[in-house]
Amino acid sequence: MKRHGNIYPEIIEFANILLAARKAQKGKRFRGNVLVFNYQLENKLIEIQQELIDKTYQPGVYRTFYIKEPKTRMISAAPYPDRVVHHALCNIIVPIIEPTFISDSYANRVGFGTHKALKRFINFARTSRYVLQCDIQKYFPSIDHEILKKLLRRKIKCRDTLWLIDTIIDNSNEQFPVLEHFNGDDLLTPLTRRKGLPIGNLTSQFFANTYLNGFDHFVKEKLKCKKYLRYVDDFSLFSDDWGFLAEARLAIEEYLGNNLRLKIHPIKSQLFETKCGANFVGFRVLPDRIRVRTENLRRAKRRLKKLKIHYNQQKINLDKVLQSTQSWFAHIKHGNTWQLQQQIFNSLTWISEELEKGQATPSAARWFLEQQS
């Protein structure tokens, strides 16, 4: 396996850091911290570049908040200058490592995503009798720092780049505690190993894919599973042979425990017939139709109600409401949801009333009116 060296000069090149800043601000240009940063853009970028050159760079303090969709997750937002550094690093190391990923790993990759993963899942489900669906228990909080660094060193040998990677990993904020024992551990081992990556970092998303890359190849090449896909920590194996999948589950549990210090969720990981229907990326995949999961639909309806409240409180404008609405409808159109779409649109009469007052831009209004026609 080829290891890449002397790539740090590419990371700290001013053009790369400028590109990183442009990527980091995408969709966030008018937020206060971004506006302040961009007001002195050149000076800020030179400051970041000098800290990287001198190796005095130290990540700032994360801002944390919690979401419940449906389980509670801790989301960590790095300070904006750190996000620029994350993009600068990923601009260079992603093209080195990502070509080693299998084609059926769909999360956080340009040109992949949930809808391509759903299409592939549907194809596998409708051409297979059985599916083994697994979910890794507390994945991001369980990622072992020592193992992750070793995996990254298989592709990168540049000492300066590894210093930056280690700095970002070592400064991960504290995640939900995970106390799991594995073969060879003594009583205190789980307490002595550094674990956990903050959900929300660009680097965390890429490192999470890298962490399971070897596992993906194990399933495809060692277990010889032809129909396999993964989306973050959710993965599925398909086959017409129940026994093959039952044995695969045992091999998977052994591999994850021995090599990555991970465990699959004992309840969410199930082997069953595809004709029963399977949940994946917010949809329920049945043999003859695709439905939106009930819990996802409830969350969407709550979100739409919240948008109306925020609009009435003048926290957001109608264009923002329509943007969020359009995003949701673009998602559910990947299922058999025509009647559902009509039901939801019929509940949004208040938007029609606001459009009549001229509260939205013509392009946003046009989209909404076209959906109603």
C-alpha positions as CSV (number, residue, x, y, z in Angstrom):
1,M,0.0,0.0,0.0
2,K,1.5,3.3,-1.1
3,R,2.1,5.9,1.7
4,H,2.1,9.6,0.8
5,G,4.8,11.9,2.2
6,N,5.6,15.6,1.8
7,I,2.0,16.8,1.4
8,Y,2.1,19.4,4.2
9,P,3.3,22.2,1.9
10,E,0.1,21.6,-0.1
11,I,-2.0,21.9,3.0
12,I,-0.4,25.2,4.2
13,E,-0.3,26.8,0.7
14,F,-2.3,30.1,0.8
15,A,-4.4,29.1,-2.2
16,N,-5.5,26.0,-0.4
17,I,-6.4,27.8,2.8
18,L,-8.4,30.4,0.8
19,L,-10.3,27.5,-0.9
20,A,-10.9,26.0,2.5
21,A,-12.4,29.3,3.7
22,R,-14.7,29.4,0.7
23,K,-15.9,25.9,1.4
24,A,-16.3,26.5,5.1
25,Q,-18.6,29.5,4.6
26,K,-20.9,27.7,2.1
27,G,-24.4,28.3,3.3
28,K,-23.2,30.3,6.3
29,R,-21.9,33.5,4.7
30,F,-24.2,35.8,6.7
31,R,-23.7,34.3,10.1
32,G,-22.1,36.7,12.6
33,N,-18.9,34.8,13.1
34,V,-18.3,34.3,9.4
35,L,-19.0,38.0,8.7
36,V,-16.4,39.0,11.3
37,F,-13.9,36.5,9.9
38,N,-14.4,37.7,6.3
39,Y,-14.1,41.3,7.3
40,Q,-10.4,40.7,7.7
41,L,-10.2,37.7,5.5
42,E,-6.7,38.0,4.2
43,N,-5.2,38.7,7.6
44,K,-7.1,35.8,9.2
45,L,-6.0,33.4,6.6
46,I,-2.3,34.6,6.9
47,E,-2.6,34.1,10.6
48,I,-3.9,30.5,10.2
49,Q,-1.2,29.8,7.6
50,Q,1.5,31.1,10.0
51,E,0.3,29.0,12.9
52,L,0.3,25.9,10.7
53,I,3.8,26.7,9.4
54,D,5.1,27.3,13.0
55,K,3.1,24.4,14.3
56,T,1.6,26.6,17.0
57,Y,-1.9,25.9,15.9
58,Q,-4.2,24.8,18.6
59,P,-8.0,24.1,18.1
60,G,-10.4,26.3,20.0
61,V,-13.3,25.3,22.3
62,Y,-16.3,23.5,20.9
63,R,-19.8,24.7,21.2
64,T,-22.0,21.8,22.0
65,F,-25.8,21.3,21.7
66,Y,-28.1,18.3,21.7
67,I,-30.7,17.0,19.2
68,K,-33.1,14.2,19.6
69,E,-33.9,12.5,16.2
70,P,-35.1,10.2,17.7
71,K,-32.2,9.3,20.0
72,T,-30.2,12.1,21.8
73,R,-27.0,13.1,20.0
74,M,-24.4,15.6,21.1
75,I,-23.4,17.9,18.2
76,S,-20.2,19.8,18.5
77,A,-19.5,23.0,16.5
78,A,-15.8,24.0,16.2
79,P,-14.9,27.6,16.0
80,Y,-15.0,29.0,12.5
81,P,-11.2,29.3,12.0
82,D,-10.9,25.6,13.0
83,R,-13.4,24.7,10.4
84,V,-11.2,26.4,7.8
85,V,-8.3,24.3,9.0
86,H,-10.4,21.1,8.7
87,H,-11.3,22.0,5.1
88,A,-7.6,22.8,4.3
89,L,-6.6,19.4,5.6
90,C,-9.4,17.4,3.9
91,N,-8.7,19.2,0.6
92,I,-5.4,17.3,0.4
93,I,-5.9,14.0,2.3
94,V,-9.4,13.1,1.0
95,P,-8.2,12.6,-2.6
96,I,-5.4,10.3,-1.2
97,I,-7.5,8.1,1.0
98,E,-11.0,8.1,-0.6
99,P,-10.0,6.1,-3.7
100,T,-9.5,3.1,-1.3
101,F,-13.2,3.3,-0.2
102,I,-15.6,0.8,-1.7
103,S,-18.2,2.1,-4.1
104,D,-21.0,1.1,-1.8
105,S,-20.0,3.4,1.1
106,Y,-22.4,6.3,0.7
107,A,-22.1,8.8,3.6
108,N,-20.3,12.1,3.4
109,R,-18.9,11.6,-0.1
110,V,-19.3,13.9,-3.0
111,G,-21.6,12.3,-5.6
112,F,-22.9,9.7,-3.2
113,G,-25.4,10.5,-0.4
114,T,-28.7,9.2,1.0
115,H,-30.7,9.0,-2.2
116,K,-28.1,6.9,-4.1
117,A,-27.7,4.7,-1.1
118,L,-31.5,4.3,-1.0
119,K,-31.6,3.3,-4.7
120,R,-28.9,0.7,-4.2
121,F,-30.6,-0.6,-1.0
122,I,-33.9,-1.0,-2.9
123,N,-32.2,-2.9,-5.7
124,F,-30.5,-5.3,-3.2
125,A,-33.6,-5.8,-1.2
126,R,-35.8,-6.6,-4.2
127,T,-33.3,-9.1,-5.6
128,S,-32.5,-10.9,-2.3
129,R,-34.5,-13.0,0.1
130,Y,-32.8,-12.1,3.3
131,V,-31.1,-9.0,4.8
132,L,-28.8,-8.6,7.8
133,Q,-29.1,-5.0,9.0
134,C,-26.7,-3.8,11.6
135,D,-26.1,-0.6,13.5
136,I,-22.9,0.1,15.4
137,Q,-23.5,0.9,19.0
138,K,-22.6,4.5,19.9
139,Y,-20.3,4.8,16.9
140,F,-18.8,8.3,17.1
141,P,-18.2,8.1,20.8
142,S,-16.6,4.7,20.4
143,I,-14.0,5.6,17.8
144,D,-10.6,4.7,19.3
145,H,-8.0,7.4,18.8
146,E,-5.0,5.1,18.8
147,I,-6.6,2.8,16.2
148,L,-7.7,5.7,14.0
149,K,-4.2,7.1,14.0
150,K,-2.7,3.8,12.9
151,L,-5.2,3.5,10.1
152,L,-4.4,7.0,8.8
153,R,-0.7,6.2,9.0
154,R,-1.2,3.4,6.5
155,K,-1.7,6.0,3.8
156,I,0.1,9.1,5.1
157,K,3.7,9.2,6.2
158,C,4.3,13.0,6.1
159,R,5.2,13.9,9.7
160,D,3.9,17.4,9.6
161,T,0.5,16.3,8.2
162,L,0.3,13.6,10.9
163,W,1.1,16.2,13.5
164,L,-1.9,18.3,12.3
165,I,-4.2,15.2,12.2
166,D,-3.1,14.1,15.7
167,T,-3.7,17.7,17.0
168,I,-7.3,17.7,15.7
169,I,-8.0,14.2,17.0
170,D,-6.4,14.8,20.4
171,N,-8.4,18.0,20.9
172,S,-11.7,16.3,20.4
173,N,-14.1,17.3,23.1
174,E,-15.5,14.8,25.6
175,Q,-18.2,12.6,24.1
176,F,-20.9,10.4,25.8
177,P,-19.0,7.8,27.9
178,V,-18.6,4.4,26.4
179,L,-17.3,1.7,28.8
180,E,-17.0,-1.6,26.8
181,H,-14.5,-4.4,27.4
182,F,-12.9,-6.4,24.6
183,N,-10.6,-9.5,24.5
184,G,-7.4,-8.8,26.4
185,D,-8.7,-5.9,28.4
186,D,-8.3,-5.6,32.1
187,L,-10.8,-3.8,34.3
188,L,-9.4,-0.3,33.7
189,T,-8.6,-0.5,30.0
190,P,-11.8,1.2,28.7
191,L,-10.9,4.1,31.0
192,T,-7.4,4.6,29.8
193,R,-8.0,4.6,26.0
194,R,-9.0,7.9,24.4
195,K,-12.2,7.6,22.4
196,G,-14.7,9.7,20.5
197,L,-14.9,12.2,17.7
198,P,-17.2,15.2,17.7
199,I,-20.2,14.8,15.3
200,G,-20.3,18.0,13.2
201,N,-16.6,18.2,12.2
202,L,-15.8,17.7,8.5
203,T,-12.7,15.8,9.7
204,S,-14.8,13.6,12.0
205,Q,-17.1,12.6,9.1
206,F,-14.1,11.6,6.9
207,F,-12.2,9.9,9.8
208,A,-15.4,7.9,10.5
209,N,-15.5,6.6,7.0
210,T,-11.8,5.8,7.1
211,Y,-12.2,3.9,10.4
212,L,-14.6,1.5,8.8
213,N,-12.9,1.3,5.4
214,G,-11.0,-1.9,6.3
215,F,-14.2,-3.4,7.6
216,D,-15.9,-2.7,4.3
217,H,-13.2,-4.6,2.5
218,F,-13.4,-7.4,5.0
219,V,-17.1,-7.9,4.3
220,K,-16.6,-7.7,0.5
221,E,-13.4,-9.6,0.1
222,K,-13.1,-12.0,3.0
223,L,-16.7,-12.8,3.6
224,K,-17.4,-12.6,-0.1
225,C,-20.6,-10.7,0.3
226,K,-21.6,-9.4,-3.1
227,K,-24.5,-7.3,-1.9
228,Y,-23.3,-5.0,0.9
229,L,-23.6,-1.3,1.6
230,R,-22.9,1.1,4.4
231,Y,-24.2,4.6,5.3
232,V,-22.1,6.0,8.3
233,D,-22.5,3.3,11.0
234,D,-25.6,1.5,9.4
235,F,-24.7,-1.4,7.1
236,S,-26.6,-4.1,5.4
237,L,-25.7,-7.5,3.8
238,F,-28.1,-9.2,1.4
239,S,-28.3,-12.8,0.4
240,D,-30.7,-15.7,-0.5
241,D,-28.8,-17.8,2.0
242,W,-29.9,-17.4,5.6
243,G,-27.0,-19.5,6.9
244,F,-24.4,-17.3,5.1
245,L,-25.8,-14.2,6.8
246,A,-26.0,-15.8,10.2
247,E,-22.3,-16.8,10.0
248,A,-21.4,-13.4,8.6
249,R,-22.9,-11.7,11.7
250,L,-20.6,-13.8,14.0
251,A,-17.6,-12.9,11.8
252,I,-18.5,-9.3,11.8
253,E,-18.9,-9.1,15.6
254,E,-15.5,-10.7,15.9
255,Y,-13.8,-8.4,13.4
256,L,-15.3,-5.2,14.9
257,G,-14.4,-6.2,18.4
258,N,-10.8,-7.4,17.8
259,N,-9.8,-4.8,15.2
260,L,-11.8,-1.7,15.9
261,R,-13.1,-2.0,19.5
262,L,-16.7,-1.7,18.3
263,K,-19.9,-3.6,18.9
264,I,-23.0,-3.8,16.9
265,H,-26.3,-2.9,18.5
266,P,-27.8,-6.0,20.0
267,I,-31.4,-5.0,19.3
268,K,-31.2,-2.9,16.1
269,S,-29.0,-5.5,14.4
270,Q,-31.4,-8.1,12.9
271,L,-31.5,-10.8,10.2
272,F,-34.9,-11.2,8.5
273,E,-36.7,-11.7,5.2
274,T,-36.7,-8.6,2.9
275,K,-40.5,-9.1,2.2
276,C,-41.1,-8.0,5.7
277,G,-39.8,-4.5,4.9
278,A,-36.7,-2.7,6.1
279,N,-36.0,0.8,7.4
280,F,-33.2,2.7,5.7
281,V,-32.3,6.5,5.6
282,G,-35.8,7.6,6.7
283,F,-37.8,5.3,4.4
284,R,-39.4,1.9,4.8
285,V,-38.5,-0.3,1.8
286,L,-41.3,-2.8,1.0
287,P,-41.4,-5.3,-1.9
288,D,-43.9,-3.2,-3.8
289,R,-43.6,0.4,-2.5
290,I,-41.4,2.8,-0.6
291,R,-42.9,4.7,2.4
292,V,-41.6,7.5,4.6
293,R,-41.0,6.1,8.1
294,T,-43.7,7.2,10.6
295,E,-41.2,8.7,13.0
296,N,-39.5,10.7,10.2
297,L,-42.9,12.0,9.1
298,R,-43.7,13.1,12.7
299,R,-40.4,15.0,12.9
300,A,-41.0,16.7,9.6
301,K,-44.5,17.9,10.7
302,R,-43.0,19.2,13.9
303,R,-40.4,21.0,11.9
304,L,-43.0,22.6,9.6
305,K,-44.9,23.8,12.7
306,K,-41.7,25.3,14.1
307,L,-41.0,27.1,10.8
308,K,-44.4,28.7,11.0
309,I,-43.8,29.8,14.6
310,H,-40.4,31.2,13.7
311,Y,-41.9,33.0,10.7
312,N,-44.6,34.6,12.8
313,Q,-42.0,35.7,15.3
314,Q,-40.0,37.2,12.4
315,K,-37.0,35.1,13.1
316,I,-36.9,33.9,9.5
317,N,-38.4,35.1,6.2
318,L,-40.8,33.2,3.9
319,D,-37.9,32.3,1.5
320,K,-36.2,30.4,4.3
321,V,-39.5,28.6,5.0
322,L,-39.9,27.6,1.4
323,Q,-36.3,26.5,1.2
324,S,-36.7,24.1,4.1
325,T,-40.1,22.9,2.7
326,Q,-38.6,22.3,-0.8
327,S,-35.7,20.3,0.7
328,W,-38.1,18.0,2.6
329,F,-40.3,17.4,-0.4
330,A,-37.3,16.7,-2.6
331,H,-36.4,14.0,-0.1
332,I,-39.8,12.3,0.2
333,K,-40.2,12.2,-3.6
334,H,-37.8,9.3,-3.6
335,G,-40.6,7.2,-2.2
336,N,-44.2,6.5,-3.3
337,T,-45.5,9.5,-1.5
338,W,-47.8,11.5,-3.9
339,Q,-50.8,11.3,-1.6
340,L,-48.6,12.3,1.4
341,Q,-47.3,15.3,-0.5
342,Q,-50.8,16.5,-1.3
343,Q,-51.9,16.1,2.4
344,I,-48.9,18.1,3.6
345,F,-49.4,20.8,1.0
346,N,-53.1,21.1,2.0
347,S,-51.9,21.8,5.5
348,L,-49.8,24.7,4.3
349,T,-52.5,27.1,3.3
350,W,-50.9,29.8,5.5
351,I,-48.0,29.9,3.0
352,S,-50.3,30.5,0.1
353,E,-51.8,33.5,2.1
354,E,-48.4,34.9,2.7
355,L,-47.5,34.5,-1.0
356,E,-50.5,36.6,-2.0
357,K,-49.0,39.4,0.1
358,G,-45.8,39.2,-1.9
359,Q,-43.7,37.9,1.0
360,A,-41.4,35.7,-1.1
361,T,-39.1,36.0,-4.1
362,P,-40.7,35.0,-7.4
363,S,-38.5,31.9,-7.8
364,A,-39.4,30.6,-4.4
365,A,-43.1,31.4,-4.9
366,R,-43.1,29.7,-8.3
367,W,-41.9,26.4,-6.8
368,F,-44.7,26.3,-4.2
369,L,-47.4,27.2,-6.7
370,E,-46.2,24.6,-9.2
371,Q,-46.4,21.9,-6.5
372,Q,-50.1,22.8,-5.9
373,S,-51.1,22.7,-9.5
